Amino acid sequence: MTSIDSDIFSFSGEVLVPQASPEFKSGFIGIIGRPNVGKSTLMNEVVGQKIAITSPVAQTTRNRLRGILTTPEAQLIFVDTPGIHKPHHQLGEVLVKNAKIAIESVDVLLFVVDGTVACGAGDRFIAELLSRSQTPVILGLNKIDQQPSDTQIIDDSYAQLAEVHQWQTVKFSAKTNAGIPQLKDLLIEHLEYGPYYYPPDLVTDQPERFIMGELIREQILLLTREEVPHSVAIAIDLVEETPSITRVLATINVERDSQKGILIGKGGTMLKSIGSAAREQIQKLIAGKVYLELFVKVQPKWRQSRNSLAELGYRVEE
């Protein structure tokens, strides 16, 4: 890294990164938890922009997506991980391995649980996994806006879990922002003094192409639900920018002809609905007009094939 002005900026590639003061804190925070506890919704809320897709369908997150929050006091890099679950195919094994790798490669672990239900076997399994790590853990109870009127049993079950492992706890709602400021303060407390890892205005380290693909996949999950659950992978084939519009061509990969039929729909109506909804989201991402063209391709058993997984961007993280 070549110094330009030791008091203000240092130059890395084509971006300017501020020099941190001695009191500045920074670090990586792994968001860990069961599927569908609101990890992606939380990261979007914390960084203030939609970078991770959300869906009522469990196990939505596939890649380790980094969200970046920079405040005057600290830079927090959130690593959103797939929900830890029992894998049923090669893709599932890759996702769970990546989540476990994240546990050992961050500075703080935020263990997110569903605060509307009492601690269960899945939570205890993850707690046991986290207890083997030397990384500090904070237990976060999400969805407090949806809690029943009597929360004593729920709260006590997580209080007991936290006491066994000597973890601090915090309650919040990723949807309403309740408790989020307190969560941020607690996370910053656990960080060490350190440098800026990214420019202050960056909210993710993922390229726009990746986010575009995720936004398309989100609409498929929302519009088809259980009919075409997780056997979908998006490949962005072309992004062509002009002063007036951005042209995006993408391929939706599925495993069976029947899934292709569902995605296209009668007379192409489903594919048109997916494309229209995804285009709106991509336009928000790039703040400009988008022409989106979608294709559907059958790739049998791609989730079971290491080669297919690698081609579609799913690899075990180093």
KOLGUSE-738677 format. One record per residue: residue in three letters; x, y, z of N, C-alpha, C in turn. Coordinates in steps of 0.001 Angstrom, whole numbers, plus 500000, padded with zeros to 6 digits. Layout:
N
ALAXYZXYZXYZ/...
***
This chain:
318
MET500855498798500000500000500000500000500884501243500000/THR500692502094499044501531503289498892500890504479499589/SER501628505136500438501086506274501182500995507512500304/ILE499834508191500355499653509471499658499725510601500669/ASP498988510451501736498999511433502814498793510643504097/SER499798510531504902499739509657506071498660510073507057/ASP498219511321507002497191511768507926495780511524507401/ILE495658511347506074494305511263505516494035509944504807/PHE494728509663503712494376508507502900495595507674502524/SER495335506400502279496322505554501620495668504977500387/PHE496499504632499402495971504227498108496134502731497913/SER495047502048497535495101500618497272494278500358496032/GLY494945499955494923494214499764493677493702501088493175/GLU492355501232493088491778502470492585490892503151493620/VAL490973502706494876490113503291495903490954503895497016/LEU490428504946497611491109505599498714490547505102500037/VAL491427504660500898491039504145502209491626505051503276/PRO490815505593504174491354506503505201492332505796506129/GLN493258506570506644494119506067507708493346506154509020/ALA493294505062509748492523505035510993493287505709512123/SER492547506362512996493156506946514193493473505820515179/PRO494297506075516173494640505027517151493423504508517916/GLU492359505319518002491162504916518755490135504189517885/PHE490417504064516578489459503454515649489459501936515820/LYS488255501355515779488125499903515918487640499296514608/SER488004498039514369487524497364513166487604495853513362/GLY486824495134512567486885493681512655485752493014511917/PHE485836491684511842484877490864511119483942490169512101/ILE482648490228511787481614489675512666480850488601511905/GLY480919487380512380480202486282511746478789486174512278/ILE477798486201511383476396486042511777476043484567511596/ILE475816483881512710475612482434512715474220482121513271/GLY473606481062512779472311480664513328471631479621512459/ARG470489479137512931469705478188512152469131478880510913/PRO468669478108509925468014478714508766466784479520509174/ASN466583480635508498465352481425508628465154482111509980/VAL466246482452510657466104483207511910466245484711511673/GLY466503485109510401466559486538510088467954487099509958/LYS468938486263509658470329486733509564470513487736508418/SER469961487416507244470123488312506091469362489612506290/THR468149489519506853467370490725507144468145491621508114/LEU468793491010509094469580491761510067470730492494509389/MET471471491804508515472601492456507874472152493625507004/ASN471055493438506275470524494541505463470177495743506337/GLU469569495482507477469147496560508376470356497280508965/VAL471361496522509339472537497112509984473323497991509017/VAL473523497524507778474315498315506823473474499388506138/GLY472132499299506274471264500347505745470955500224504273/GLN471177499042503689470904498836502269470704497354502010/LYS469857497037501025469605495636500718470763495051499911/ILE471523494163500545472600493475499838472436491962499915/ALA471616491482500851471370490047500993469899489771500742/ILE469607488677500024468203488386499742467542487775500965/THR466248488017501079465459487461502171464277486722501574/SER463815485696502276462727484882501756462111484085502894/PRO460793483784502813460181482905503812460713481478503716/VAL461338481139502593461888479805502410463185479694503192/ALA463360478598503954464558478415504763465775478200503875/GLN466966478425504468468247478188503803468406479011502522/THR468033480280502599468115481160501425469556481533501104/THR470353481857502131471717482324501914472621481180501482/ARG473433481422500457474347480391499955475800480799500083/ASN476111482023499714477498482482499733477780483263501005/ARG479055483270501400479432484117502528479480485554502033/LEU478437486276502334478285487650501847478740488620502932/ARG479584489578502553480062490554503529479305491861503398/GLY478775492341504517478155493649504596479022494546505455/ILE479173495799505052480130496688505715479409497900506303/LEU479613498122507582479084499309508263480259500112508802/THR480356501358508363481423502232508852480803503394509609/THR481214503560510855480776504674511695482010505526511998/PRO481838506688512635483018507490513003483980506746513929/GLU483447505767514686484278505079515675484841503748515200/ALA484166503112514202484548501741513875484097501335512477/GLN484718500277511974484251499631510745483944498175511078/LEU482675497799510879482220496449511183481957495723509869/ILE482616494601509652482406493811508446481631492564508837/PHE480369492503508422479490491389508777479601490289507733/VAL479764489066508191479836487918507299478559487105507499/ASP477643487206506536476384486460506594476659485041506109/THR476242484053506875476538482666506523475249481879506294/PRO475338480774505532474159479909505383473730479362506740/GLY472435479136506909471947478543508148472555477166508354/ILE472982476897509588473594475596509876472487474561510046/HIS472543473523509216471510472494509187472134471183508744/LYS471367470109508787471855468807508312471819468798506788/PRO472974468674506129472993468742504665472408467495504018/HIS471701467695502882471079466579502169471662466377500773/HIS472602467223500369473226467083499054474572467799499088/GLN475307467701497987476657468281497912476638469784498160/LEU475634470470497607475521471911497843475357472192499331/GLY474481471435499994474271471620501428475542471418502231/GLU476345470421501840477602470163502537478569471327502363/VAL478633471879501143479501473035500888479065474215501751/LEU477741474465501820477236475613502575477549475492504054/VAL477320474303504618477563474112506050479060474183506358/LYS479896473635505482481346473734505683481781475198505689/ASN481216475990504776481581477406504719481145478143505980/ALA479974477785506516479513478416507758480451478068508910/LYS480896476821508948481808476399510019483171477077509883/ILE483644477248508640484915477937508406484827479386508888/ALA483645480004508664483453481400509080483608481560510586/ILE483219480528511347483313480579512805484753480832513253/GLU485696480255512521487105480363512913487837481529512256/SER487153482262511372487869483294510607487351484708510867/VAL486624484898511965486113486231512304486585486633513691/ASP486315487891514049486759488407515348485698488281516429/VAL484425488326516013483292488216516931482220487370516252/LEU481524486545517030480423485744516503479100486265517071/LEU478159486559516186476818486947516601475909485757516324/PHE475516485071517356474670483883517262473218484349517316/VAL472549484336516165471184484852516058470182483713516234/VAL469210483928517121468153482941517352466793483597517142/ASP465786482774516954464411483238516766463780483480518133/GLY463625484757518490463113485108519813461632484859520021/THR460939484309519009459509484012519163459274482600519678/VAL460314481771519704460191480389520192461323480092521158/ALA461096479144522047462102478783523045463283478082522389/CYS464400478094523080465617477445522607465343475969522313/GLY465782475531521122465531474157520719466813473384520477/ALA466665472157519969467815471272519754468778471859518726/GLY468237472500517673469093473103516649469953474214517223/ASP469371475032518110470133476111518751471219475537519654/ARG470876474482520389471860473880521300473008473235520520/PHE472694472671519349473734472081518510474734473155518070/ILE474205474312517623475080475403517189475860475969518374/ALA475196476070519515475868476580520716477062475705521078/GLU476887474401520955477987473480521253479130473672520257/LEU478771473899519008479756474139517957480553475417518260/LEU479834476478518652480478477768518929481333477715520196/SER480928476876521144481666476801522419483068476231522229/ARG483301475534521108484631474967520845485582476012520259/SER485041477154519865485856478206519270486350479168520349/GLN487487479786520078488024480796520998487459482189520707/THR486641482301519653486087483592519244484978484026520190/PRO484964485298520636483896485783521513482530485646520843/VAL481512485300521632480158485087521114479169486010521814/ILE478292486623521017477153487384521538475890486668521077/LEU474980486412521997473719485743521665472662486804521385/GLY472135486812520150471156487818519751469773487228519535/LEU468795487718520279467406487272520122466704488198519135/ASN466433487678517957465782488449516897464264488280516967/LYS463548489108516216462089489046516056461345489391517341/ILE461884490314518138461192490668519386459879491387519110/ASP459729491933517885458458492575517519457348491557517336/GLN457691490280517195456700489231516984456537488320518198/GLN457181488688519311457111487832520489455700487817521092/PRO455291486674521676453999486629522378454032487522523618/SER452861487796524172452779488706525320453548488178526527/ASP453528486861526730454275486264527829455562485638527269/THR456683486313527484457950485852526909458847485167527940/GLN458326484930529144459172484433530229459859483117529889/ILE459088482147529378459661480826529068460726480943527979/ILE460405481751526953461349481935525848462633482587526345/ASP462482483708527037463650484448527522464498483609528472/ASP463835482857529349464563482027530316465380480942529622/SER464817480366528549465517479280527857466828479780527247/TYR466807481017526708468036481559526126468967482112527198/ALA468387482597528290469216483078529403470032481924529986/GLN469405480748530073470114479561530574471240479162529621/LEU470947479213528313471961478882527312473150479841527415/ALA472862481137527537473918482149527624474729481989528912/GLU474053481622530003474737481478531287475722480312531257/VAL475317479217530646476186478032530546477500478389529847/HIS477398479213528789478578479536527986479176480908528318/GLN478556481599529275479013482937529694479030483917528511/TRP477909483944527806477747484845526674476886486043527061/GLN477186487199526505476305488356526640475121488185525686/THR473971488735526056472783488630525199472256490020524858/VAL471569490101523720470934491340523288469672490976522518/LYS468614491753522718467343491503522026467111492609520995/PHE466595492222519829466384493216518778465376492707517757/SER464985493619516874464149493261515730464823493781514474/ALA465187492858513591465820493254512332464833493960511413/LYS463533493765511658462516494386510799462169495797511235/THR462133496050512543461691497365513028462834498251513522/ASN464047497696513607465227498412514090465275498527515614/ALA464286497992516297464302498025517764465511497248518279/GLY466278497881519145467440497227519745468678497187518864/ILE468574497611517597469731497558516687470858498508517129/PRO470539499749517549471628500618518036472396499989519204/GLN471673499346520128472328498690521264473205497521520785/LEU472705496793519780473481495684519215474784496200518612/LYS474711497288517841475917497857517228476938498254518300/ASP476457498910519356477361499348520427478056498154521075/LEU477308497085521305477866495897521946478917495232521053/LEU478640495195519765479602494604518831480892495424518782/ILE480751496751518745481934497616518707482785497435519966/GLU482118497247521110482831497001522368483773495811522256/HIS483352494792521494484115493551521402485217493591520334/LEU485256494667519551486276494759518504487579495336519043/GLU488678494974518404489993495518518752490247496795517941/TYR491222497583518377491638498739517575492259498233516277/GLY491911498907515165492411498410513894492180499376512752/PRO492542498968511532492493499850510365491142499821509660/TYR490969500697508690489880500566507728490256499426506774/TYR489371498473506606489603497406505636489034497772504264/TYR488022498643504278487343499044503041487097500552503067/PRO486876501165501890486479502577501857485195502785502665/PRO485048503909503340483908504135504239482531504069503579/ASP482446504379502273481128504404501631480740503056501023/LEU481574502038501180481267500716500630480362499954501595/VAL479306499277501085478411498510501956478547497009501750/THR479250496579500699479514495153500500480765494995499646/ASP481413493838499787482593493562498965482235492735497735/GLN480955492445497567480532491633496433480302492510495196/PRO480663492015494007480415492781492788478929492879492477/GLU478571493894491682477161494090491334476562492867490657/ARG477346492164489854476841490976489160476312489938490149/PHE477048489752491237476619488780492245475289489201492862/ILE475189490475493237473958490969493856472795490855492874/MET473028491162491587471974491021490573471447489592490531/GLY472369488624490515471961487222490492471148486843491715/GLU471550487352492870470823487065494102469420487686494095/LEU469296488884493538467987489532493462467032488770492542/ILE467566488186491479466732487344490596466313486088491347/ARG467256485467492056466940484241492797465911484503493893/GLU465987485666494513465019486026495546463600486027494997/GLN463404486602493814462056486662493235461550485269492859/ILE462452484386492450462050483007492163461557482336493438/LEU462283482531494537461870481948495820460532482514496286/LEU460352483814496098459112484461496546457908484063495697/LEU458103483926494380456971483684493478456646482215493275/THR457643481323493467457369479900493256457311479124494561/ARG457821479698495646457846479065496961458368477634496884/GLU457579476652497362458072475284497461458099474539496136/GLU457520475111495084457486474413493803458887474272493200/VAL459677475298493315461059475257492829461938475786493956/PRO462181474967495000462805475508496213464250475941496025/HIS465193475031496134466605475430496139467396474857494980/SER466719474297494001467438473727492861467615474770491764/VAL467858476011492175467995477126491240469341477822491466/ALA470055478073490375471292478861490436471280479857489282/ILE471714481063489543471670482125488534473077482411488014/ALA473193482492486708474450482906486075474185484204485308/ILE474908485263485649474797486524484918475713486435483698/ASP475111486372482506475874486152481278476429487447480685/LEU475717488545480885476136489803480263475586490983481040/VAL476426491981481284475989493279481802476581494328480872/GLU475721495013480160476149495996479164475569497363479535/GLU476434498297479852475982499610480314476070500650479205/THR475007501455479095475014502619478214474583503815479064/PRO474725505032478569474312506196479368472836506174479763/SER471983505498478978470543505555479239469983504305479911/ILE470651503142479761470084501899480285471186500859480475/THR470962499930481421471869498798481622471166497526481174/ARG471797496802480269471223495569479718471835494370480442/VAL470958493538480998471409492377481767470804491112481174/LEU471661490138480836471202488831480388471604487808481443/ALA470655486964481869470932485989482924470295484644482604/THR470959483575483042470441482223482872470045481654484220/ILE468834481111484291468351480442485491468571478944485289/ASN469439478354486084469736476923485986468868476134486954/VAL468194475101486453467380474218487281467811472779487016/GLU467252471848487788467683470452487678466759469588486827/ARG465477469995486676464520469130485966463683469932484969/ASP463210469226483938462342469854482934461065470395483562/SER460548469686484573459312470137485221459506471485485904/GLN460720471705486475461015472986487119461134474096486077/LYS461698473765484940461780474731483845460384475166483428/GLY459465474195483345458083474514482976457415475431483988/ILE457675475184485276457086476019486334457625477444486237/LEU458933477567486020459546478899485967459082479707484751/ILE458881479016483632458408479734482442456932480063482570/GLY456144479079483063454710479307483247453943479278481939/LYS452633479269482041451776479220480859451953480491480033/GLY452368480287478785452575481440477907453690482369478368/GLY454590481845479241455717482659479717455364483639480824/THR454167483466481444453707484447482435454559484470483701/MET454999483284484190455784483255485418457151483898485200/LEU457795483570484084459110484148483810459014485665483663/LYS457915486113483070457702487556482920457538488218484285/SER456800487562485200456599488110486548457911488160487320/ILE458703487075487208460007487038487880460896488153487354/GLY460951488283486016461800489297485393461399490709485768/SER460084490960485801459590492297486131459944492680487565/ALA459710491742488507459994492024489921461497492163490158/ALA462288491299489508463747491366489682464306492646489075/ARG463758493052487942464233494276487293464053495480488216/GLU462906495540488902462657496657489824463716496706490919/GLN464078495527491459465078495474492518466461495853491994/ILE466805495388490800468118495706490221468218497197489912/GLN467106497809489485467108499255489214467402500045490490/LYS466908499555491627467216500207492901468704500046493228/LEU469247498883492900470655498606493190471574499547492431/ILE471312499723491124472229500521490297471758501958490106/ALA470552502256490636469984503609490521469895504055489067/GLY469329503206488239469161503528486824468254502525486142/LYS467902502782484877467007501900484143467706500606483751/VAL466929499508483751467474498189483455466595497462482452/TYR467241496836481466466567495871480591467083494493481023/LEU466172493618481468466561492307481971465950491213481104/GLU466803490337480600466321489202479808466765487910480493/LEU465797487005480736466064485767481459465914484549480549/PHE466799483591480739466720482302480045466686481206481102/VAL466074480069480796466017478948481734466714477744481110/LYS467621477140481866468408476006481365468340474848482357/VAL468150473639481842468128472446482691469542471890482802/GLN470027471793484044471330471192484323471119470102485364/PRO470877468856484943470502467779485873471501467611487025/LYS470943467508488242471714467209489457472919468135489660/TRP472761469429489332473900470337489490474327470473490955/ARG473383470296491880473735470437493297474589469275493801/GLN474594468159493045475385466996493447476759466970492782/SER476990467860491827478218467839491032479194468917491489/ARG480391468505491877481408469475492302481763470429491167/ASN481846469897489937482186470747488787481112471791488538/SER479839471356488566478734472296488335478684473344489431/LEU478896472911490689478892473858491806479982474913491618/ALA481168474460491198482273475398491002481979476372489876/GLU481386475854488771481052476707487640480045477789488022/LEU479139477445488954478100478384489369478507479209490596/GLY479758479075491005480278479951492062480187479422493470/TYR479894478126493653479784477565494986480997476697495285/ARG481917477254496074483125476539496452483292476617497954/VAL483973475616498488484310475688499922485305476813500106/GLU485006477723501040485876478883501273487207478423501873/GLU488258479171501541489591478868502105489659479390503524/
***
